[in-house]
Amino acid sequence: MPRNDILLRDLDADGILRLTLNDVARRNALSEAMLTELGDAIAEAGNNASVRVIVLAANGPAFCAGHDLKEMTAGRAGADGGSAYFTKVMGLCSGVMMSVVHCPKPVIAEVAGVATAAGCQLVASCDLAIAADTARFSTPGVHIGLFCSTPMVALSRSVTGKHAMEMLLTGDMVEAARAEEIGLVNRVTAPSTLTDTCMELARKIASKSSMTLAVGKRGFYAQREMTLPDAYAYASAVMVENMLARDAEEGIGAFIEKRQPQWQDA
């Protein structure tokens, strides 16, 4: 399959970019090609003023099966037993996951099927996630002697420690309803309404000032790694910077004047 076919891109009039994993035969595995395509698409979207929100979806019964284990096994053929290759792939994957977090545009995962290992990591890395009741999640590395250490990073930042550890230590599948309970996804809906539910949320977010969303997303991830005093000091500085922005002045004025704001995204 040509590389540009494994990730479909569609930007609508509301500024919502749908990125659809489309390597169905390989269960949308995060092969080198898929990681490269996804990383490039997210980077381009982050720099495209026409994109306001990104929705990450998938074709086929699997949202994403994680790393392509056949590709990884082939990497063992190197003289070093695969060390350099594995380091390269893990670095590439980690870079993509961080690009989702660092992208100034909100990213919503639309999950209809199974998301396992690095596929679960991808869902956990997104800012929001909507799942069909057919979706299931797991970090099953323990079943094959390979602890899901990199998925652990995103998972442990999305759910509480004990819930993350249970998934990591058992490798058990987690049903969509349970994923909602522990905070891995925001809400669960029927498969027939999944896309509509996700797009409704995306349009609501897309109607806001993109400058404000970018400031807020960057601030959210930065402050949660800080001590409480440092977080408040940082957030206060961000609020001051945000208050001086044109859209904050417009938004506050519109609220006082009881009218709809006219965003300039600045």
C-alpha positions as CSV (number, residue, x, y, z in Angstrom):
1,M,0.0,0.0,0.0
2,P,1.4,3.4,-0.9
3,R,2.4,5.4,2.2
4,N,0.0,8.2,1.5
5,D,-2.9,5.7,1.6
6,I,-2.2,4.4,5.1
7,L,-3.2,7.8,6.6
8,L,-6.2,9.6,5.1
9,R,-6.6,13.4,5.6
10,D,-9.8,15.4,5.3
11,L,-10.2,19.0,6.3
12,D,-13.8,20.4,6.5
13,A,-15.2,23.9,6.3
14,D,-15.2,24.2,10.1
15,G,-11.5,23.6,10.4
16,I,-11.7,20.1,11.6
17,L,-9.0,17.8,10.3
18,R,-9.8,14.1,10.3
19,L,-6.8,11.9,10.2
20,T,-7.9,8.3,9.6
21,L,-5.5,5.4,10.1
22,N,-6.1,3.2,7.1
23,D,-3.7,0.3,7.2
24,V,-6.5,-2.2,7.9
25,A,-4.7,-5.3,6.8
26,R,-2.1,-4.6,9.6
27,R,-4.7,-3.5,12.1
28,N,-3.4,0.1,11.7
29,A,-0.1,-0.9,13.4
30,L,2.4,1.9,14.1
31,S,4.9,0.8,11.5
32,E,7.7,3.1,10.6
33,A,5.7,4.3,7.6
34,M,2.6,5.0,9.8
35,L,4.6,6.8,12.4
36,T,6.3,9.0,9.8
37,E,2.9,9.8,8.1
38,L,1.3,10.6,11.4
39,G,4.1,12.7,12.7
40,D,4.3,14.7,9.5
41,A,0.5,15.2,9.5
42,I,0.4,16.4,13.0
43,A,3.3,18.8,12.5
44,E,1.7,20.2,9.3
45,A,-1.7,20.6,11.1
46,G,0.0,22.5,14.0
47,N,1.3,25.1,11.5
48,N,-1.8,25.3,9.4
49,A,-4.1,28.2,10.5
50,S,-7.0,26.6,8.7
51,V,-6.9,23.6,11.1
52,R,-8.7,24.3,14.4
53,V,-9.2,20.8,15.8
54,I,-7.8,17.3,14.8
55,V,-9.8,14.2,15.0
56,L,-7.8,10.9,15.0
57,A,-10.0,8.0,13.7
58,A,-9.3,4.6,12.1
59,N,-10.8,2.3,9.5
60,G,-11.4,-1.4,10.2
61,P,-12.0,-3.4,13.4
62,A,-8.9,-2.1,15.2
63,F,-8.2,1.5,16.1
64,C,-4.5,0.6,16.4
65,A,-2.7,-2.6,17.3
66,G,0.5,-0.9,18.5
67,H,3.9,-1.5,17.0
68,D,4.2,-3.8,14.0
69,L,5.8,-6.8,15.7
70,K,6.8,-8.5,12.4
71,E,8.7,-5.3,11.4
72,M,10.3,-5.2,14.8
73,T,11.3,-8.9,14.6
74,A,12.9,-8.3,11.2
75,G,15.0,-5.5,12.9
76,R,16.8,-8.2,14.9
77,A,18.8,-9.1,11.8
78,G,21.2,-6.3,12.5
79,A,24.7,-7.1,13.7
80,D,23.8,-5.6,17.1
81,G,20.7,-7.9,17.4
82,G,18.4,-5.0,16.7
83,S,19.5,-2.5,19.4
84,A,20.0,0.4,17.0
85,Y,16.8,-0.3,15.1
86,F,14.7,-0.7,18.3
87,T,16.2,2.6,19.6
88,K,15.3,4.3,16.3
89,V,11.7,3.0,16.3
90,M,11.1,3.8,20.0
91,G,12.5,7.3,19.4
92,L,10.2,7.8,16.4
93,C,7.2,6.6,18.3
94,S,7.9,8.7,21.4
95,G,8.3,11.7,19.1
96,V,4.9,11.2,17.5
97,M,3.2,10.8,20.9
98,M,4.9,14.0,22.2
99,S,3.9,15.8,19.0
100,V,0.2,15.1,19.8
101,V,0.7,16.7,23.2
102,H,2.7,19.6,21.9
103,C,0.5,20.3,18.9
104,P,-1.3,23.7,19.5
105,K,-4.5,22.2,18.1
106,P,-6.7,20.0,20.3
107,V,-6.6,16.4,19.3
108,I,-9.6,14.1,19.8
109,A,-9.3,10.3,19.4
110,E,-12.4,8.7,17.9
111,V,-12.1,5.0,18.9
112,A,-14.5,2.4,17.4
113,G,-12.4,-0.8,17.8
114,V,-9.5,-2.2,19.7
115,A,-6.6,-0.1,20.9
116,T,-3.7,-2.1,22.2
117,A,-0.1,-1.4,23.4
118,A,1.2,1.7,21.5
119,G,-2.3,2.1,20.1
120,C,-3.6,2.5,23.6
121,Q,-0.7,4.9,24.2
122,L,-1.9,6.9,21.2
123,V,-5.4,7.2,22.7
124,A,-4.0,8.2,26.1
125,S,-1.8,10.8,24.4
126,C,-4.8,12.6,22.8
127,D,-6.3,15.5,24.6
128,L,-9.8,13.9,24.5
129,A,-11.2,10.6,23.5
130,I,-14.7,9.4,22.5
131,A,-15.2,5.6,22.2
132,A,-17.9,3.4,20.8
133,D,-19.2,0.8,23.2
134,T,-17.4,-1.7,20.9
135,A,-14.0,-0.3,21.7
136,R,-11.6,-2.1,24.0
137,F,-8.2,-1.1,25.4
138,S,-5.1,-3.0,26.7
139,T,-1.4,-2.8,27.3
140,P,-0.7,-6.5,26.7
141,G,3.1,-6.5,26.6
142,V,3.4,-8.8,29.7
143,H,1.8,-11.6,27.6
144,I,4.8,-11.6,25.3
145,G,7.6,-10.8,27.7
146,L,7.7,-7.1,26.7
147,F,6.4,-4.7,29.3
148,C,4.5,-1.8,27.8
149,S,7.0,0.8,29.2
150,T,6.5,3.6,26.6
151,P,2.6,3.2,26.6
152,M,3.0,3.4,30.4
153,V,4.1,7.0,30.1
154,A,0.9,8.2,28.4
155,L,-1.4,5.8,30.3
156,S,-0.1,6.9,33.8
157,R,-0.8,10.5,32.9
158,S,-4.3,9.8,31.9
159,V,-5.6,7.4,34.6
160,T,-4.7,7.0,38.3
161,G,-1.6,5.0,39.2
162,K,-3.4,1.9,40.4
163,H,-5.6,1.7,37.4
164,A,-2.6,2.1,35.1
165,M,-0.7,-0.5,37.0
166,E,-3.5,-3.0,36.8
167,M,-3.7,-2.6,33.0
168,L,0.1,-2.9,32.7
169,L,0.6,-5.8,35.0
170,T,-2.3,-8.0,33.8
171,G,-2.5,-7.0,30.1
172,D,-6.2,-7.6,30.4
173,M,-8.7,-6.0,27.9
174,V,-10.6,-3.1,29.3
175,E,-14.1,-2.5,28.0
176,A,-15.2,0.9,26.8
177,A,-17.4,1.5,29.8
178,R,-14.6,0.7,32.2
179,A,-12.2,3.0,30.2
180,E,-14.7,5.8,30.8
181,E,-14.8,5.0,34.5
182,I,-11.1,5.3,34.9
183,G,-10.7,8.3,32.7
184,L,-9.0,6.9,29.7
185,V,-11.9,8.1,27.5
186,N,-14.3,11.0,28.0
187,R,-17.5,9.3,27.0
188,V,-18.9,6.2,25.3
189,T,-21.6,6.1,22.7
190,A,-23.1,3.6,20.2
191,P,-21.1,2.8,17.1
192,S,-23.8,4.4,15.0
193,T,-23.4,7.7,16.7
194,L,-19.7,7.7,17.4
195,T,-18.6,10.0,14.5
196,D,-21.5,12.4,15.0
197,T,-20.7,12.6,18.7
198,C,-17.1,13.2,18.1
199,M,-17.7,15.8,15.4
200,E,-20.2,17.7,17.5
201,L,-17.5,18.0,20.3
202,A,-14.9,19.0,17.7
203,R,-17.2,21.7,16.3
204,K,-17.9,23.1,19.7
205,I,-14.2,23.4,20.4
206,A,-13.4,24.7,16.9
207,S,-15.8,27.6,17.5
208,K,-13.4,29.0,20.2
209,S,-10.4,31.3,19.6
210,S,-7.6,29.1,18.4
211,M,-5.1,31.3,20.1
212,T,-6.9,30.7,23.4
213,L,-7.0,27.0,22.9
214,A,-3.3,26.9,22.1
215,V,-2.4,28.9,25.2
216,G,-4.7,26.7,27.3
217,K,-3.4,23.4,26.0
218,R,0.2,24.4,26.4
219,G,-0.4,25.6,29.9
220,F,-2.3,22.5,30.9
221,Y,0.5,20.1,30.1
222,A,3.2,22.4,31.4
223,Q,1.7,23.1,34.8
224,R,0.9,19.5,35.7
225,E,4.6,18.6,35.8
226,M,5.3,21.4,38.3
227,T,5.1,21.7,42.1
228,L,1.9,23.5,43.3
229,P,3.7,26.9,43.9
230,D,5.5,26.7,40.6
231,A,2.3,25.8,38.8
232,Y,0.4,28.8,40.2
233,A,3.3,31.1,39.4
234,Y,3.4,29.8,35.8
235,A,-0.4,29.8,35.3
236,S,-0.6,33.4,36.6
237,A,2.0,34.5,34.1
238,V,0.1,32.8,31.4
239,M,-3.1,34.5,32.4
240,V,-1.5,37.9,32.3
241,E,-0.1,37.1,28.8
242,N,-3.5,35.8,27.7
243,M,-5.4,38.9,29.1
244,L,-3.2,41.1,26.9
245,A,-4.2,39.2,23.7
246,R,-6.7,40.7,21.3
247,D,-9.2,37.7,21.6
248,A,-9.3,38.0,25.4
249,E,-10.2,41.7,25.0
250,E,-12.8,40.8,22.4
251,G,-14.3,37.9,24.3
252,I,-14.7,39.8,27.5
253,G,-16.1,42.8,25.7
254,A,-18.6,40.5,23.9
255,F,-19.7,38.9,27.2
256,I,-20.3,42.3,28.8
257,E,-22.1,43.6,25.7
258,K,-24.1,40.3,25.4
259,R,-23.1,39.6,21.8
260,Q,-21.2,36.9,20.0
261,P,-17.4,37.4,19.9
262,Q,-15.6,37.9,16.6
263,W,-12.3,36.0,17.0
264,Q,-9.2,37.0,15.3
265,D,-7.2,34.1,16.6
266,A,-4.6,36.5,18.0
